Amino acid sequence: MKHLTLITIIMATLLSCQNSSTESKQDASVVHESMKLGVFEIIELQQPDQTCRKSLMEAMHLRKSSREFEQRNLSLKHLSDILWVANGINREDGKRTVPSARALYPIKTYAVLENGIYFYNPEKHRIEPVVEGDYRNLTGLQEFVYNAPLNILFIADYNIYIEKQMPEDRWLYLASLDAAHSNQNIYLYCASEGIRTVERAGAKEDELIKVLNLDNNHKFIVAQTVGY
C-alpha cells in the first residue's frame, strides 16, 4: 500500500511538471507577441515580471552588445519590464531600480517607437505620448537605429540640480552615472531574456531636444537600442 501511495505521488509530480512546462511554452508564445501600435495614445504597461529566468551570474556571462535587430515590435511584456528596470519604482517610498545622488533622479526616460516618442512615467508605470511620428533616425548616428523597434533616450533635467543648488561642474558627471546604471540594468535584463541591446553615446542631440520641446537645461546623455 505504501509503495502504491509513493508511486501515485511521483506520477502526480511528473504530470504537474509536464503541465507546468506546457503552460510555460504556451505563456511564452503570448508573452513574445509583438505589440500592435495603432492610435498614438497612452500605453499602460504591465506590472514587472519578477520571475527569475537566469541567475545574475548567468546574465553577467551573457551580457553583450548587438547591432542587428529584427524590425518586429517588442511584446508589451518586454517593453514594460525594460522600462521598469531602467527607471521604475521598486519601493513604497518612491525610490527606483537605479541609484541616484540624493535620490534626485534627474534622468528622464523616453521610448522612441515607430509611431512616435513616449515619455516613461515611473509613478504611473506607463508611457505617455509626446510627439507623433517616426523619429528613430534622430536617436542615433548608425543606420540600424532607423528600423529597430525601440530606442530609449536618457535625458538629464538639469533644472533639478539648479533647484537643489548642486555645483554646475558636477551635473554631467552625476547625470552620466545615473544613466549608466539604467543602461546596465537593461543589459542584464536583456541577457536574461535573450533580447538584443546596445548603448550609444551618439545621437542628433539638438534636434531631439527641439522635437521634445525641452528647454536648454535638458541634456542628452545616452541612448540604448533594444530589439529581438
C-alpha positions as CSV (number, residue, x, y, z in Angstrom):
1,M,0.0,0.0,0.0
2,K,2.9,2.4,0.9
3,H,4.5,1.6,-2.4
4,L,1.3,2.4,-4.3
5,T,0.9,5.7,-2.5
6,L,4.5,6.6,-3.3
7,I,4.1,5.8,-7.0
8,T,0.9,7.9,-7.1
9,I,2.7,10.9,-5.6
10,I,5.6,10.5,-8.1
11,M,3.2,10.2,-11.0
12,A,1.3,13.3,-9.9
13,T,4.5,15.3,-9.5
14,L,5.7,14.3,-13.0
15,L,2.3,15.3,-14.5
16,S,2.5,18.6,-12.7
17,C,6.0,19.3,-14.1
18,Q,4.8,18.4,-17.6
19,N,1.8,20.7,-17.3
20,S,3.9,23.5,-15.9
21,S,6.3,23.0,-18.9
22,T,3.4,23.1,-21.3
23,E,1.9,26.1,-19.7
24,S,5.3,27.9,-19.8
25,K,5.6,27.2,-23.6
26,Q,2.1,28.5,-24.1
27,D,2.7,31.6,-22.0
28,A,5.9,32.3,-23.9
29,S,4.1,32.4,-27.2
30,V,1.7,35.0,-25.7
31,V,4.5,36.9,-23.9
32,H,6.5,37.4,-27.0
33,E,3.7,38.5,-29.3
34,S,4.7,41.8,-30.9
35,M,2.8,44.9,-29.9
36,K,0.5,46.4,-32.5
37,L,0.9,50.2,-32.5
38,G,-2.2,51.9,-33.6
39,V,-3.6,55.2,-32.2
40,F,-0.9,57.4,-30.7
41,E,-2.0,57.4,-27.1
42,I,-1.1,56.5,-23.5
43,I,0.1,52.9,-23.2
44,E,-0.5,51.3,-19.8
45,L,2.4,49.0,-19.0
46,Q,2.2,45.6,-17.4
47,Q,3.5,45.1,-13.9
48,P,7.1,43.9,-13.9
49,D,7.6,40.2,-14.2
50,Q,10.0,39.3,-11.4
51,T,10.2,35.6,-12.3
52,C,13.9,34.5,-12.4
53,R,14.8,33.3,-15.9
54,K,18.6,33.2,-15.3
55,S,20.8,33.8,-12.3
56,L,22.6,37.1,-12.0
57,M,25.9,35.4,-12.8
58,E,24.4,33.8,-15.9
59,A,23.1,37.2,-17.1
60,M,26.6,38.7,-16.5
61,H,28.2,36.0,-18.5
62,L,25.7,36.5,-21.4
63,R,25.7,40.3,-21.4
64,K,26.9,41.8,-24.7
65,S,26.2,44.5,-27.3
66,S,24.4,43.7,-30.5
67,R,23.9,45.9,-33.6
68,E,21.5,43.7,-35.6
69,F,17.8,43.8,-34.8
70,E,14.6,42.4,-36.2
71,Q,12.1,45.0,-37.2
72,R,9.2,43.5,-35.4
73,N,8.0,45.3,-32.3
74,L,8.7,44.1,-28.8
75,S,6.0,42.5,-26.8
76,L,4.2,44.7,-24.2
77,K,5.6,42.4,-21.5
78,H,9.2,43.1,-22.6
79,L,8.6,46.8,-23.1
80,S,7.1,47.0,-19.7
81,D,9.9,45.2,-18.0
82,I,12.7,47.1,-19.8
83,L,11.3,50.5,-18.8
84,W,10.8,49.4,-15.2
85,V,14.4,48.0,-14.8
86,A,15.7,51.2,-16.5
87,N,14.0,53.7,-14.2
88,G,11.0,52.2,-12.4
89,I,9.8,52.5,-8.8
90,N,10.6,49.4,-6.7
91,R,9.8,50.6,-3.2
92,E,6.9,52.2,-1.4
93,D,8.9,55.3,-0.7
94,G,9.1,56.1,-4.4
95,K,12.8,55.1,-4.9
96,R,13.8,53.5,-8.1
97,T,15.5,50.4,-9.5
98,V,18.6,52.6,-10.0
99,P,20.6,54.7,-7.6
100,S,20.8,58.5,-7.8
101,A,22.8,61.1,-5.8
102,R,20.5,62.5,-3.1
103,A,17.6,60.5,-4.8
104,L,17.1,63.4,-7.2
105,Y,16.6,61.2,-10.3
106,P,17.3,63.8,-12.9
107,I,17.1,61.4,-15.8
108,K,14.0,61.4,-18.0
109,T,13.4,58.3,-20.0
110,Y,11.8,58.4,-23.4
111,A,10.8,55.4,-25.5
112,V,11.1,56.0,-29.3
113,L,8.8,53.7,-31.2
114,E,7.9,53.5,-34.8
115,N,4.8,55.7,-34.3
116,G,6.2,58.4,-32.0
117,I,8.1,59.3,-28.9
118,Y,6.7,58.5,-25.5
119,F,7.7,59.7,-22.0
120,Y,8.0,56.9,-19.4
121,N,6.1,57.9,-16.3
122,P,7.6,55.9,-13.4
123,E,4.9,56.9,-10.9
124,K,2.1,55.6,-13.1
125,H,4.2,52.9,-14.9
126,R,3.0,53.9,-18.3
127,I,4.3,55.6,-21.4
128,E,2.7,58.9,-22.4
129,P,2.7,60.3,-25.9
130,V,4.9,63.3,-26.5
131,V,5.2,63.7,-30.3
132,E,3.7,61.6,-33.0
133,G,5.7,60.3,-36.0
134,D,8.8,58.2,-36.7
135,Y,11.8,59.9,-35.1
136,R,14.0,56.9,-34.8
137,N,16.5,58.5,-37.2
138,L,17.2,61.2,-34.6
139,T,18.2,58.7,-31.9
140,G,21.5,57.6,-33.3
141,L,24.2,58.0,-36.0
142,Q,24.2,54.4,-37.1
143,E,21.7,53.0,-39.6
144,F,20.5,50.1,-37.5
145,V,18.6,52.5,-35.2
146,Y,16.3,53.6,-38.0
147,N,14.4,50.3,-38.1
148,A,15.0,49.0,-34.6
149,P,11.7,48.6,-32.6
150,L,12.8,50.5,-29.5
151,N,15.3,53.3,-28.9
152,I,15.5,54.6,-25.4
153,L,16.7,58.1,-24.7
154,F,18.1,59.1,-21.3
155,I,17.9,62.9,-21.0
156,A,19.0,64.8,-17.9
157,D,16.8,67.5,-16.5
158,Y,19.4,70.0,-15.0
159,N,16.6,72.1,-13.6
160,I,16.5,69.6,-10.7
161,Y,20.2,70.3,-10.0
162,I,19.6,74.0,-10.2
163,E,16.7,73.8,-7.7
164,K,18.9,71.9,-5.3
165,Q,21.9,74.2,-5.8
166,M,24.1,71.4,-7.0
167,P,27.5,72.6,-8.3
168,E,27.3,73.0,-12.1
169,D,30.6,71.3,-12.7
170,R,29.1,68.1,-11.3
171,W,25.9,68.0,-13.3
172,L,27.2,66.0,-16.3
173,Y,29.2,63.7,-14.1
174,L,26.2,62.8,-11.8
175,A,23.7,62.5,-14.6
176,S,26.0,60.2,-16.6
177,L,26.3,57.9,-13.6
178,D,22.6,57.7,-13.3
179,A,22.1,56.9,-17.0
180,A,24.9,54.3,-16.8
181,H,23.0,52.4,-14.0
182,S,19.9,52.3,-16.3
183,N,22.0,51.1,-19.2
184,Q,23.5,48.2,-17.3
185,N,20.1,47.2,-15.8
186,I,18.7,46.9,-19.3
187,Y,21.8,45.0,-20.5
188,L,21.3,42.4,-17.7
189,Y,17.6,42.1,-18.3
190,C,18.1,41.6,-22.0
191,A,20.8,39.0,-21.3
192,S,18.4,37.1,-19.0
193,E,15.6,37.2,-21.7
194,G,17.6,36.6,-24.8
195,I,17.0,40.1,-26.2
196,R,19.5,42.2,-28.1
197,T,20.6,45.6,-27.0
198,V,23.4,48.2,-27.4
199,E,24.0,51.6,-25.7
200,R,25.1,54.5,-27.8
201,A,26.6,57.9,-27.0
202,G,25.8,59.5,-30.3
203,A,22.5,61.0,-31.4
204,K,21.2,64.1,-33.2
205,E,21.1,65.8,-29.8
206,D,19.9,69.3,-30.7
207,E,17.2,68.1,-32.9
208,L,15.9,65.7,-30.2
209,I,15.8,68.4,-27.6
210,K,13.9,70.6,-30.1
211,V,11.4,67.9,-31.1
212,L,10.8,67.1,-27.4
213,N,10.1,70.8,-26.7
214,L,12.6,70.8,-23.8
215,D,14.4,73.9,-22.5
216,N,18.1,74.5,-22.6
217,N,18.6,73.0,-19.2
218,H,18.0,69.5,-20.6
219,K,20.9,67.4,-21.9
220,F,21.0,64.2,-23.9
221,I,23.2,61.7,-22.0
222,V,23.0,58.4,-23.8
223,A,20.6,56.2,-25.9
224,Q,20.0,52.5,-25.9
225,T,18.6,50.3,-28.7
226,V,16.6,47.2,-27.9
227,G,15.0,44.5,-30.0
228,Y,14.8,40.8,-31.0
